[in-house]
Amino acid sequence: MTNTIPAENITLEQLRELFNLELVEDELFPEWQSDLPELTDQEKDLLNQIKAGYINLRNYPPFLENTVNTVILSPLLFIGKFYLPPFHIKLEKYIEFETEDKGTKIKGRIDVLILNKKFWMTVIESKQVAYSVEAGLEQLLAYMLAAPSNEVYGMVTSGGSFMFVKLIRTDLPRYATSDIFDVRNRGNELYNVLQILKKLGQISQE
């Protein structure tokens, strides 16, 4: 009998046991740090407005998932031109896949999926900004394991914080993460987020 695990409930321990997934802390994921595209003054101005809007709305809780998508994520994707070819967006995409021995099935829905072979992105399922992006890492990794490419990039966000992930699918799949970028930090770390998004978008077209 097949055991079914909802993606939102899966743990890192289960991912290690089922898929031999391993965290790598070496140079597996240099893309988030090097050769990032420059931002235009217009892009920076728009990102400053997004940050200001985020800080303003934090005064009016609860700050739920729909608000995160409307105020933070959707404008980022628009500025990064992810609504234009060769990309396209799917919302609430259903994912279901099994382990090789067919003993366990994982299923769930990715909130936002950018499709262009190599680039998958999901929004944290915790709904509220009060949750850490770490709370969505397991779910993101589960979805990335279902991707058609052997090398896939992802992003998890709570709206206020962002973390990027790279997964290489081999017999022993490995993953690495970026730093966590927070809107509340000095300056505007949304600049970093958009630069990395654009860089990974470029890679996915190669």
N, C-alpha and C positions, 0 to 999 in steps of 0.2 A: 504494500500500500504506500502511495506517495505522500510524503509529508509536505504540507504547504505552509510557507512562511510569508506573511505580508512584508513587503520591503521596508515599511516604516517601523517594523518591529525587529528587524535583523540586527545582530550585534557584530562587532569586529571579531569576537571569538568564533562565532558561527561562520563568518566569511573565511577565517583562517582554516577552520576544520573542513568546510565544504569545498573550498577552492584553492587551498594552500596559498592564500593571498598574503603577501609580505610587504611591510613598509620598508622603503629604502631611503636612507638619508644622505646618499652621496650625490653624484652629478646626474641622476636620472632625469631631473626636471630643470635644466638650465634656462628653458625658454621664457620663464616668467621674470628673469632677471636681466637678460642680455639682448642687445639690439632691438630695443623697444621703439616703436614709431613715435615721432614727435607729435604733440597735440597742437592744434591751431589755437589762436586767441579766442576764436568763436567757440570752439569746443570747451576750452577752460571756463569761459563765461557761463556756458550752459551747465557745466558741472558744478560751478559755484552756486548757481540757482537751485540745482537739485539738493545740494548740501543744506542750503538755507531753508528749503522747503521741508527737508527731513527734520531739522532741528525745531522748526516751527510746529510740525505735527506731533513731535514728541511731547508737546505741552497738552495734547488732547488725546489721552489714552481712551480705549485700548488701540494699539497700533498693530492691526491684524494683517494677515497675508495679503488680502486684496489691496490694502493700503500700500503695503510694501511694493507690490507689483505696479500699482498705478503711479506712485510717487518716485520710486527709485529704479526698479528694473526696466520698465517699459521705456522711460527716457534714455537710459543707458544704451539699450538695444537700438533705439532710434538714432542716437548720435553715432553709434558704431556702425550704422548702416546694415544691421543684421536682418532688417525687414526686406532688403533688396537682394536680387540675384547675386551670387549663386546660392544664397541662403534662403531657407524658409522656416517658419515657426510652426510648431504643433503644441497645442495646449492640452493638458491632461491626457497625455498619450499613455495608453495601457501597455505595460510590459509584463511578459511572462516567460520564464526560462527555467530549465531543469539542470541539475548536476549531471555529470557524465553517466553516473550509475542509475540515473532516473529515480533516485531515492528521495530527492527533495526538490520541490518546485518553489520558486520565488516569484511573487507577482505584486504589482502595484501600479501607480500612475505617476509619471513624471509631470510636474507642474508645467514647466516650460522646456521644450526641446528644440534646440537649433539644429537643423539637419544640413549637413554637408559632409557626409562620410565620416570624418574624423572628430567632429566637435559636437559633444553633447553637453548640455547645461541643465541643471536642475535648481530649483529654489527650495530652500529648507522647508520641511513639512511642519516645523514646530509652530508655525503661524505667527507667533508674537516675537517682537524685537528683543524681548527680555531673554530669549534663548540664545545660547552660543551657537556659532556655526558648527562647532564640534558635534552638536546634537544631530546634525544632518549628514555627517560624513559617511556613516555606515550605509544609509539609504542611497546616497550618491554613488558609492562604490558598487553597490548591488546593481544599480541601473547600468553603470559603466561596464560591468562584466557581461551585460547582455548586448553591448554594442557590436555592430558588424565588423568594426575595424579592430586590428590587433593593437593599435596605438590610439588612445582616445583621451581627450581632455575634457574636464568638467569644471564647474564652479558651483559652490554652495554659498548661499547668502541668507542672512536674517534681515536684510535691509540696511542695518547699521554696520554689519561686518561682512567681509567677503574672504573666501579662501578658494584657491585654484588647486586642481588635482590632475595629475597625469597618471594614466594606467597603461601598462604594457601587458598584454595578454599572451602568455607563453604557457608551457606546461606548469610553471611556477609563476603565476601572475604577480607583478610587483607594482607598487604605486608610491608616489611621492607627492608632497604638498608644498604649497607656497607659504610665505608668511600670511598672517591674517591682517587684512587692511580694515581700518575702522574709520567711519565717518567722523567720529568725535575727536580723532587725533588732530594735532596741530597741522596747519596747512590744509590741503584737501587730498586725501588719499584716494578719492574717486578718480583723480588723474591716473594713479597707478593702475587702478582697476580697468579703466578704459584702455590704457596702453596695452595691458596684458590681453584683454579681450580682442583688441585689434590684431595683436601679434599672433594669437592662436587662430584667429580667423584667417590670417594670411597663410599660416602653416597648413590649415585644412584645405587650402586651394592648390597646394603644391602637388 
